[in-house]
Amino acid sequence: MKIFETFTTGYDEVEDRISLVGSCLKGDVVQLWLNLRLMQKFLPPMMDWLKNTDRAEPAKAAQVQGFMQQSAREAMGQQPPVMPTGNSEKWLVRSLDLNWGPGQIVLVLKGEGDQAATIGFPTLIARQWLNVVYDLYRKADWPLTIWPDWMSEGAAAPATPHIVKH
């Protein structure tokens, strides 16, 4: 299994897919493709997990989540992107497992056969990554129906084309 240390998220108009390019612990680079169908299935549980990490009173939960998303967007710094090389593995993610615990969610991305990669997201990085994915959804003109209102707050801020997690 590949373990991503850093990764870049982007959108490819030709493929009409989200691209995750990850630099792995062993030094190799892997490019994964995620389609809209898969994104629509795993993003809502990921956002629910984030919503449940904060115990705000229900009447103020949306405001608190919006504030936390805006704070995560503002805390994002620019990093050099991870770029695929000529010999990078490239594969379509066919299924995905979400594993969460206190303060972290882990995505296990699965391709064909034994193809698998994992990415760990501490809470702040998860929020930052969701901001990037939300911006990419808008760029791709994909439906925004799965996104809660608190995700769109602050989305008019300059879009970040990618996130590199260290």
Sine and cosine of phi, psi and omega as CSV:
sin_phi,cos_phi,sin_psi,cos_psi,sin_omega,cos_omega
0.00,0.00,0.69,-0.72,0.05,-1.00
-0.99,0.12,0.68,-0.73,0.05,-1.00
-0.89,-0.45,0.92,-0.40,-0.03,-1.00
-0.97,0.26,0.80,-0.61,0.14,-0.99
-1.00,0.00,-0.73,0.68,0.06,-1.00
-0.74,-0.68,0.41,-0.91,0.02,-1.00
-0.41,-0.91,0.35,-0.94,0.06,-1.00
-0.83,-0.56,0.69,-0.73,0.01,-1.00
-0.93,-0.37,0.74,-0.68,0.02,-1.00
-0.54,-0.84,0.06,-1.00,0.04,-1.00
-0.85,-0.53,0.73,-0.69,0.04,-1.00
-0.95,-0.33,0.91,-0.42,-0.05,-1.00
-0.91,0.42,-0.60,0.80,-0.01,-1.00
-0.92,0.40,-0.72,0.69,0.00,-1.00
-0.98,0.22,-0.37,0.93,-0.14,-0.99
0.80,0.61,0.76,0.65,-0.03,-1.00
-0.59,-0.80,0.37,-0.93,0.15,-0.99
-0.99,0.12,0.68,-0.74,0.02,-1.00
-0.93,-0.38,0.75,-0.66,0.16,-0.99
-0.91,-0.41,0.89,-0.46,0.05,-1.00
-0.93,-0.36,0.90,-0.43,-0.10,-1.00
-0.89,-0.46,0.63,-0.77,0.15,-0.99
-1.00,-0.09,0.83,-0.56,-0.14,-0.99
-0.99,-0.13,0.24,-0.97,-0.02,-1.00
-0.81,0.58,-0.60,0.80,-0.03,-1.00
-1.00,0.09,0.09,1.00,0.07,-1.00
1.00,-0.06,-0.13,0.99,0.02,-1.00
-0.99,0.13,0.32,-0.95,0.00,-1.00
-0.89,-0.46,0.73,-0.69,-0.03,-1.00
-0.80,-0.59,0.68,-0.73,0.08,-1.00
-0.93,-0.38,0.84,-0.55,0.00,-1.00
-0.93,-0.38,0.58,-0.82,0.03,-1.00
-0.92,-0.40,0.75,-0.66,0.05,-1.00
-0.86,-0.50,0.80,-0.60,0.00,-1.00
-1.00,-0.02,0.17,-0.99,-0.04,-1.00
-0.86,0.50,-0.69,0.72,-0.03,-1.00
-0.83,0.56,-0.73,0.68,-0.01,-1.00
-0.93,0.38,-0.67,0.75,0.01,-1.00
-0.86,0.51,-0.67,0.74,-0.04,-1.00
-0.90,0.43,-0.43,0.90,-0.01,-1.00
-0.99,0.12,-0.64,0.77,-0.13,-0.99
-0.99,-0.13,-0.33,0.94,-0.01,-1.00
-0.92,0.39,-0.69,0.73,0.01,-1.00
-0.85,0.53,-0.72,0.70,0.06,-1.00
-0.89,0.46,-0.54,0.84,0.03,-1.00
-0.92,0.40,-0.67,0.75,0.03,-1.00
-0.93,0.36,-0.58,0.81,0.08,-1.00
-0.88,0.47,-0.66,0.75,0.04,-1.00
-0.86,0.51,-0.71,0.70,0.02,-1.00
-0.88,0.47,-0.70,0.72,-0.01,-1.00
-0.87,0.50,-0.60,0.80,-0.03,-1.00
-0.99,0.14,-0.16,0.99,0.05,-1.00
-0.96,0.26,-0.33,0.94,0.03,-1.00
-0.92,-0.38,0.77,-0.64,-0.07,-1.00
-0.99,-0.15,0.80,0.61,0.04,-1.00
-0.96,0.29,0.46,-0.89,0.05,-1.00
-0.90,0.43,0.59,-0.81,-0.14,-0.99
-0.79,0.61,-0.60,0.80,-0.04,-1.00
-0.91,0.41,-0.42,0.91,-0.05,-1.00
-0.93,-0.38,0.07,1.00,-0.11,-0.99
-0.85,0.52,-0.71,0.70,-0.02,-1.00
-0.89,0.45,-0.64,0.77,0.03,-1.00
-0.90,0.43,-0.69,0.73,0.00,-1.00
-0.89,0.45,-0.71,0.70,0.00,-1.00
-0.89,0.46,-0.67,0.74,0.04,-1.00
-0.87,0.49,-0.69,0.72,0.03,-1.00
-0.88,0.47,-0.70,0.72,-0.02,-1.00
-0.91,0.41,-0.61,0.79,0.05,-1.00
-0.91,0.42,-0.69,0.72,0.02,-1.00
-0.89,0.46,-0.66,0.75,0.03,-1.00
-0.89,0.46,-0.66,0.75,0.02,-1.00
-0.90,0.44,-0.66,0.75,0.02,-1.00
-0.88,0.48,-0.70,0.72,-0.03,-1.00
-0.93,0.36,-0.44,0.90,-0.03,-1.00
-0.99,0.12,-0.11,0.99,-0.04,-1.00
-0.94,0.33,0.75,-0.66,0.08,-1.00
-0.95,-0.30,0.36,-0.93,0.05,-1.00
-0.99,0.14,0.72,-0.70,0.05,-1.00
-0.77,-0.63,0.43,-0.90,0.08,-1.00
-0.91,0.42,0.66,-0.75,-0.04,-1.00
-0.95,0.32,0.46,-0.89,0.17,-0.99
-0.99,0.10,0.81,-0.59,-0.06,-1.00
-0.91,-0.42,0.64,-0.77,0.06,-1.00
-0.93,0.36,0.50,-0.87,0.06,-1.00
-0.96,-0.29,0.08,-1.00,-0.01,-1.00
-0.87,0.49,-0.49,0.87,-0.02,-1.00
-0.96,-0.28,0.30,0.95,0.03,-1.00
-0.93,0.36,0.64,-0.77,0.17,-0.99
-0.91,0.41,0.62,-0.78,0.05,-1.00
-0.68,-0.74,0.79,-0.62,0.04,-1.00
-0.40,-0.92,0.39,-0.92,0.02,-1.00
-0.99,0.11,0.75,-0.66,0.08,-1.00
-0.97,0.23,0.85,-0.53,-0.04,-1.00
-0.99,-0.17,-0.45,0.90,0.06,-1.00
-0.44,-0.90,0.21,-0.98,-0.11,-0.99
-0.48,-0.88,0.67,-0.75,0.12,-0.99
-0.93,-0.37,0.64,-0.77,0.11,-0.99
-0.94,-0.35,0.79,-0.62,0.07,-1.00
-0.82,-0.58,0.81,-0.58,-0.02,-1.00
-0.76,-0.65,0.43,-0.90,0.05,-1.00
-0.51,-0.86,-0.16,-0.99,0.00,-1.00
-0.89,0.45,0.87,-0.50,0.12,-0.99
0.98,0.19,0.05,1.00,-0.01,-1.00
-0.39,-0.92,0.58,-0.82,0.14,-0.99
-0.83,-0.56,0.63,-0.78,-0.02,-1.00
-0.86,-0.51,0.79,-0.61,0.10,-1.00
-0.99,-0.14,0.77,-0.64,0.14,-0.99
-0.93,-0.38,0.95,-0.32,-0.07,-1.00
-0.99,-0.12,0.76,-0.65,-0.10,-1.00
-0.84,-0.54,0.70,-0.71,0.08,-1.00
-0.96,-0.28,-0.65,-0.76,0.05,-1.00
-1.00,0.04,0.51,-0.86,0.06,-1.00
0.86,0.51,-0.81,-0.58,-0.05,-1.00
-0.99,-0.11,0.23,0.97,0.04,-1.00
-0.92,0.38,0.84,-0.55,0.03,-1.00
-0.39,-0.92,0.55,-0.83,0.07,-1.00
-0.60,-0.80,0.46,-0.89,0.00,-1.00
-0.76,-0.65,0.59,-0.81,0.04,-1.00
-0.72,-0.69,0.80,-0.60,0.08,-1.00
-0.99,-0.15,0.73,-0.68,-0.01,-1.00
-0.86,-0.51,0.96,-0.26,0.25,-0.97
-0.88,0.47,0.31,-0.95,-0.14,-0.99
-0.79,0.61,-0.76,0.65,-0.04,-1.00
-0.89,0.46,-0.69,0.72,0.00,-1.00
-0.90,0.43,-0.61,0.79,0.05,-1.00
-0.87,0.49,-0.70,0.72,0.03,-1.00
-0.90,0.44,-0.68,0.73,0.01,-1.00
-0.90,0.44,-0.68,0.73,-0.01,-1.00
-0.90,0.44,-0.65,0.76,0.05,-1.00
-0.89,0.46,-0.58,0.82,0.10,-1.00
-0.87,0.49,-0.70,0.71,0.01,-1.00
-0.89,0.46,-0.73,0.68,-0.03,-1.00
-0.89,0.45,-0.64,0.76,0.06,-1.00
-0.86,0.51,-0.72,0.70,0.03,-1.00
-0.88,0.47,-0.62,0.78,0.01,-1.00
-0.93,0.36,-0.60,0.80,0.10,-0.99
-0.84,0.54,-0.71,0.70,0.00,-1.00
-0.90,0.44,-0.68,0.73,0.01,-1.00
-0.88,0.47,-0.64,0.77,-0.03,-1.00
-0.98,0.20,-0.18,0.98,-0.09,-1.00
0.88,0.47,0.58,0.81,0.08,-1.00
-0.99,0.14,0.40,-0.92,-0.02,-1.00
-0.90,0.44,0.66,-0.75,-0.04,-1.00
-0.99,-0.17,0.22,0.98,-0.11,-0.99
-0.90,0.44,-0.44,0.90,-0.02,-1.00
-0.98,0.19,-0.28,0.96,-0.12,-0.99
-1.00,0.09,0.80,-0.60,0.07,-1.00
-0.94,0.34,0.36,-0.93,-0.01,-1.00
-0.83,0.55,-0.58,0.81,-0.05,-1.00
-0.92,0.40,-0.30,0.95,0.07,-1.00
-0.97,0.26,-0.51,0.86,-0.09,-1.00
-0.99,0.15,-0.24,0.97,0.02,-1.00
-0.91,0.42,0.80,-0.60,0.00,-1.00
0.99,0.12,0.02,1.00,-0.04,-1.00
-0.94,0.34,-0.28,0.96,0.04,-1.00
-0.96,0.28,-0.18,0.98,0.06,-1.00
-0.89,0.46,0.34,-0.94,-0.02,-1.00
-0.80,0.60,0.78,-0.63,-0.01,-1.00
-0.94,0.33,0.64,-0.77,0.08,-1.00
-0.99,-0.12,0.85,-0.53,-0.09,-1.00
-0.93,0.36,-0.35,0.94,-0.02,-1.00
-0.32,-0.95,0.28,-0.96,0.09,-1.00
-0.80,-0.60,0.68,-0.73,0.10,-1.00
-0.90,-0.43,0.87,-0.50,-0.02,-1.00
-0.99,-0.15,0.74,-0.67,0.05,-1.00
-0.91,-0.42,0.00,0.00,0.00,0.00
